[in-house]
Amino acid sequence: MTVLPTAALAILALALAVFCGWRGAVKPKALAAPRLVPWRVLMLASFAAMLFLLVHLASLLHLRDGAPT
């Protein structure tokens, strides 16, 4: 995978994490139907995917920690 699709997927995963975090923070209504979507689990999964994509992006850009190789 090249740099552009990796960056786009990382941005998409970040947006999904923010959306799921927002939906998970909404207080449930007492008289409404129960929430069937595990928003917090989806938020954590999309955040983990974003971290993996950022590491992959750093490796594509040949970013190092500054240590001599």
Secondary structure, 3 states (H helix, E strand, C coil): CCHHHHHHHHHHHHHHHHHHHHHHHCCCCCCCCCCCCCHHHHHHHHHHHHHHHHHHHHHHCCCCCCCCC
